[in-house]
Amino acid sequence: MITLTYQDAYQQERSQTYANLDEILLAFSSCITLPDYLKVVSLTEDGNDLG
């Protein structure tokens, strides 16, 4: 499971969880799910921080 934590336009931290790498790549293939100008705070996979 991959969890992406980011700051929204109101500077609030939000998280989105994806089941696997294919699901997160599909979400990033367009900017509809998560706009590319939002600041990513953390990216974790199964509890391990990926940066």
Biotite code that builds the C-alpha atoms (Angstrom):
import biotite.structure as struc

atoms = struc.array([
    struc.Atom([0.000, 0.000, 0.000], chain_id="A", res_id=1, res_name="MET", atom_name="CA", element="C"),
    struc.Atom([1.334, 3.435, -0.973], chain_id="A", res_id=2, res_name="ILE", atom_name="CA", element="C"),
    struc.Atom([0.313, 6.563, 0.940], chain_id="A", res_id=3, res_name="THR", atom_name="CA", element="C"),
    struc.Atom([0.891, 10.033, -0.472], chain_id="A", res_id=4, res_name="LEU", atom_name="CA", element="C"),
    struc.Atom([0.635, 12.958, 1.961], chain_id="A", res_id=5, res_name="THR", atom_name="CA", element="C"),
    struc.Atom([0.451, 16.457, 0.489], chain_id="A", res_id=6, res_name="TYR", atom_name="CA", element="C"),
    struc.Atom([-0.566, 20.036, 1.304], chain_id="A", res_id=7, res_name="GLN", atom_name="CA", element="C"),
    struc.Atom([-3.699, 21.241, -0.408], chain_id="A", res_id=8, res_name="ASP", atom_name="CA", element="C"),
    struc.Atom([-4.388, 24.785, -1.630], chain_id="A", res_id=9, res_name="ALA", atom_name="CA", element="C"),
    struc.Atom([-5.464, 25.746, 1.924], chain_id="A", res_id=10, res_name="TYR", atom_name="CA", element="C"),
    struc.Atom([-2.162, 24.474, 3.438], chain_id="A", res_id=11, res_name="GLN", atom_name="CA", element="C"),
    struc.Atom([-3.934, 21.512, 5.058], chain_id="A", res_id=12, res_name="GLN", atom_name="CA", element="C"),
    struc.Atom([-2.250, 18.103, 5.003], chain_id="A", res_id=13, res_name="GLU", atom_name="CA", element="C"),
    struc.Atom([-4.223, 15.482, 3.096], chain_id="A", res_id=14, res_name="ARG", atom_name="CA", element="C"),
    struc.Atom([-3.479, 11.847, 2.329], chain_id="A", res_id=15, res_name="SER", atom_name="CA", element="C"),
    struc.Atom([-4.384, 9.528, -0.499], chain_id="A", res_id=16, res_name="GLN", atom_name="CA", element="C"),
    struc.Atom([-3.791, 5.798, -0.370], chain_id="A", res_id=17, res_name="THR", atom_name="CA", element="C"),
    struc.Atom([-3.186, 3.552, -3.365], chain_id="A", res_id=18, res_name="TYR", atom_name="CA", element="C"),
    struc.Atom([-3.199, -0.256, -3.431], chain_id="A", res_id=19, res_name="ALA", atom_name="CA", element="C"),
    struc.Atom([-0.095, -0.655, -5.598], chain_id="A", res_id=20, res_name="ASN", atom_name="CA", element="C"),
    struc.Atom([2.334, 1.103, -7.943], chain_id="A", res_id=21, res_name="LEU", atom_name="CA", element="C"),
    struc.Atom([0.090, 0.617, -10.990], chain_id="A", res_id=22, res_name="ASP", atom_name="CA", element="C"),
    struc.Atom([-2.753, 2.439, -9.248], chain_id="A", res_id=23, res_name="GLU", atom_name="CA", element="C"),
    struc.Atom([-0.611, 5.453, -8.292], chain_id="A", res_id=24, res_name="ILE", atom_name="CA", element="C"),
    struc.Atom([0.876, 5.671, -11.808], chain_id="A", res_id=25, res_name="LEU", atom_name="CA", element="C"),
    struc.Atom([-2.618, 5.652, -13.278], chain_id="A", res_id=26, res_name="LEU", atom_name="CA", element="C"),
    struc.Atom([-3.616, 8.465, -10.890], chain_id="A", res_id=27, res_name="ALA", atom_name="CA", element="C"),
    struc.Atom([-0.569, 10.528, -11.932], chain_id="A", res_id=28, res_name="PHE", atom_name="CA", element="C"),
    struc.Atom([-1.117, 10.007, -15.654], chain_id="A", res_id=29, res_name="SER", atom_name="CA", element="C"),
    struc.Atom([-3.481, 12.979, -15.508], chain_id="A", res_id=30, res_name="SER", atom_name="CA", element="C"),
    struc.Atom([-3.696, 15.942, -13.149], chain_id="A", res_id=31, res_name="CYS", atom_name="CA", element="C"),
    struc.Atom([-7.350, 15.272, -12.313], chain_id="A", res_id=32, res_name="ILE", atom_name="CA", element="C"),
    struc.Atom([-6.690, 13.141, -9.215], chain_id="A", res_id=33, res_name="THR", atom_name="CA", element="C"),
    struc.Atom([-3.979, 15.350, -7.723], chain_id="A", res_id=34, res_name="LEU", atom_name="CA", element="C"),
    struc.Atom([-2.787, 18.601, -9.286], chain_id="A", res_id=35, res_name="PRO", atom_name="CA", element="C"),
    struc.Atom([0.969, 18.650, -9.910], chain_id="A", res_id=36, res_name="ASP", atom_name="CA", element="C"),
    struc.Atom([1.487, 22.042, -8.227], chain_id="A", res_id=37, res_name="TYR", atom_name="CA", element="C"),
    struc.Atom([0.630, 20.786, -4.708], chain_id="A", res_id=38, res_name="LEU", atom_name="CA", element="C"),
    struc.Atom([3.522, 20.189, -2.300], chain_id="A", res_id=39, res_name="LYS", atom_name="CA", element="C"),
    struc.Atom([4.169, 16.536, -1.457], chain_id="A", res_id=40, res_name="VAL", atom_name="CA", element="C"),
    struc.Atom([4.985, 16.123, 2.241], chain_id="A", res_id=41, res_name="VAL", atom_name="CA", element="C"),
    struc.Atom([5.731, 12.391, 2.263], chain_id="A", res_id=42, res_name="SER", atom_name="CA", element="C"),
    struc.Atom([5.442, 9.188, 0.262], chain_id="A", res_id=43, res_name="LEU", atom_name="CA", element="C"),
    struc.Atom([5.379, 5.873, 2.105], chain_id="A", res_id=44, res_name="THR", atom_name="CA", element="C"),
    struc.Atom([5.089, 2.265, 0.999], chain_id="A", res_id=45, res_name="GLU", atom_name="CA", element="C"),
    struc.Atom([4.041, -0.253, 3.651], chain_id="A", res_id=46, res_name="ASP", atom_name="CA", element="C"),
    struc.Atom([5.226, 2.150, 6.382], chain_id="A", res_id=47, res_name="GLY", atom_name="CA", element="C"),
    struc.Atom([8.653, 2.783, 4.810], chain_id="A", res_id=48, res_name="ASN", atom_name="CA", element="C"),
    struc.Atom([9.360, 6.414, 3.945], chain_id="A", res_id=49, res_name="ASP", atom_name="CA", element="C"),
    struc.Atom([10.270, 6.777, 0.274], chain_id="A", res_id=50, res_name="LEU", atom_name="CA", element="C"),
    struc.Atom([11.141, 10.430, 0.483], chain_id="A", res_id=51, res_name="GLY", atom_name="CA", element="C"),
])
